[in-house]
Amino acid sequence: MDIVIELPDDPARPAYQRLAEAIRESILGGRFRAGERLPPTRVLAGNLSLARNTVLEAYAQLIAEGYLAARHGSGTFVAPDLPDRAFRAESIAANVARDGQGAPPRLSGFARRLVAGEVPTAIDEETQRPTDFEFRYGTPSFDEFPIDAWRTLTKRVLDYPPKELLGYGPTQGLPQLREALARYLQRSRGVRCDANQVLVVNGSQQALDVGARVLIDPGDVVAIEDPGYRGARAVFQAMGARVMPVPCDNEGIVVDAIPDEARVIYVTPSHQFPTGAVMSASRRLELLARASRTGAVIIEDDYDSEFRYEGRPLAALQGLDEGGRVIYTGTLSKVLLPALRLGYMVAPPSLQPAITGAKWLTDRHVALLYQAVLALFIDEGHFERHLRRMRKVYETRRSTLLTAFAEHFGSRAAITGTESGMHVLVNIQGVSDADSFIETARASGVGIYSARSYYLGSPPAGASFLMGYSSVNEDGIRRGIEILAKVAGTRP
Ligand SMILES: Cc1ncc(COP(=O)(O)O)c(C=O)c1O
């Protein structure tokens, strides 16, 4: 190992003393840890262009001072009983002090808007410790992930990885994955696309970011659903857009309330986030007609429509679009795992060059090995098999949740958005302080989350909660709701 040690520039002092001082400083500064092995004297002497004797003398000095210890036959080590933590704390404190000197770096307009607004990475709930019965939105059931199939396919890819998986790859994504996704989206979601229009992204959050980059200048109007998805709102705000909240009813976004000057309209038509409303066919046509009249681009976020339990599935809005006005995005986070960071984006051909360019600038492309595994996973039928299975699992969890609410809360709980997805919106009457309700529930082992922050305008009366049920098993759902009922005082 080459080692970087700078000797103090003081020709009046012998080199061994300067070297000893530099090593001592490195130990105190936390660059060497207690017990760590130092380079052999011959190696260090070669690295620093010093005589070996100089290094021997420096080591001997530090051994005498107690900083180093020699172990016969195995080398020289930082003394194991040095209070390692204290030294590192000291070095961190020194760095912080150094950083505190002078003015902080100037932030760009983007960063200023980002930190002034809502930064979803800082959302408290993401950093909270999970409770016993965690009704957090958006987490699939980890236990049901088909790990064996995924492992077999990963091994197959890794056993003989073709060269094209080991270097830089195509920005849009691996051709085999784009083909597989295009076929799946045509077949299951009625998306009209060919593989050339599919861009593989690191989760659909990246699709929102890339879409916003290529469509929005500071000051442009973006219409978003209210209530709506915070991760989208934050992207548009950070980009400097004038974000206009548009109300939603039980057919989705109220098209007449969309401002004519909106350049971009962000919608979740298959399962409005968070209310769960499904956009009616007539509303879809109305929205498309509006966009084509005003020249707006619609971003359709189809984040969880794979899980539909009631009624006929409605095809994606994108499939009805005749004018190339819709960017369609979807994610593997809900149907497989969020940790994979895999999503896709289908854009009209006119936007392809800009979108591909923006994606390249951000991160060149998504990791190729997992793209290859996912392509096999889809092509060999695992994906749709998994979907069929999970639909049943989540449907059972959903009915368990609805039954438990009916049993314990009766008419005090109004539940919406039950037709599809992995969450419902629950409004509980008689809870005067939602925050303390959430806190008491947490203390009793139940994690629930307020829906308030999804509303830009005024939230509905009473206490509303966004309840994900996908990662809690049936027994957990029953026990969790029973505890909630006790907290709410509907049960002794
Ligand atoms: C409505 C909606 N859109 C997009 C996303 C982003 O998902 P991901 O970036 O994991 O694909 C989420 C995640 O929860 C979501 O709820």
The ligand as an SDF file (V2000), in Angstrom:
LIG
                    3D

 16 16  0  0  0  0  0  0  0  0999 V2000
  -46.8970    8.2870   -6.7570 C   0  0  0  0  0  0  0  0  0  0  0  0
  -45.4690    7.8580   -6.7970 C   0  0  0  0  0  0  0  0  0  0  0  0
  -44.7230    8.1330   -7.8620 N   0  0  0  0  0  0  0  0  0  0  0  0
  -43.4310    7.8050   -7.9360 C   0  0  0  0  0  0  0  0  0  0  0  0
  -42.8000    7.1620   -6.8990 C   0  0  0  0  0  0  0  0  0  0  0  0
  -41.3180    6.8940   -7.0240 C   0  0  0  0  0  0  0  0  0  0  0  0
  -40.9960    5.5830   -6.9590 O   0  0  0  0  0  0  0  0  0  0  0  0
  -39.5530    5.0350   -7.3630 P   0  0  0  0  0  0  0  0  0  0  0  0
  -38.6250    6.1910   -7.5210 O   0  0  0  0  0  0  0  0  0  0  0  0
  -39.1660    4.1450   -6.2530 O   0  0  0  0  0  0  0  0  0  0  0  0
  -39.7350    4.3210   -8.6490 O   0  0  0  0  0  0  0  0  0  0  0  0
  -43.5300    6.8410   -5.7590 C   0  0  0  0  0  0  0  0  0  0  0  0
  -42.8740    6.1820   -4.6170 C   0  0  0  0  0  0  0  0  0  0  0  0
  -43.4090    5.9690   -3.5810 O   0  0  0  0  0  0  0  0  0  0  0  0
  -44.9030    7.1990   -5.7100 C   0  0  0  0  0  0  0  0  0  0  0  0
  -45.6370    6.9350   -4.6370 O   0  0  0  0  0  0  0  0  0  0  0  0
  1  2  1  0
  2  3  1  0
  2 15  2  0
  3  4  2  0
  4  5  1  0
  5  6  1  0
  5 12  2  0
  6  7  1  0
  7  8  1  0
  8  9  2  0
  8 10  1  0
  8 11  1  0
 12 13  1  0
 12 15  1  0
 13 14  2  0
 15 16  1  0
M  END
$$$$
